[in-house]
Amino acid sequence: MIKTRLLVTLLALAAFAVAQPKKNVSAARHPNLAAAQRLSAQAFEKIKEAQTANEFDLGGHAQKAKDLLDQVNKELKLAAETANKNK
């Protein structure tokens, strides 16, 4: 029982150490991409809350979703950079 609680605590600390994707798309230049990035960040936060509420017992699926949202953030940034080059 104590080992399980310790493991859950360590997993929780590790999860909070993983930073949320940065917001780096300019809302002034790309309002739709910035809005998508904001919604992605909100989804990331909700997944973290779900992990905490379920003591991280989500079969790795929540972490995979967070990893995918991190990729979404990177793609949105690349989309904004591409649009900047085309202007």
Secondary structure by P-SEA (a helix, b strand, c coil): caaaaaaaaaaaaaaaacccccccccccccaaaaaaaaaaaaaaaaaaaaaaaacccccaaaaaaaaaaaaaaaaaaaaaaaaaaac
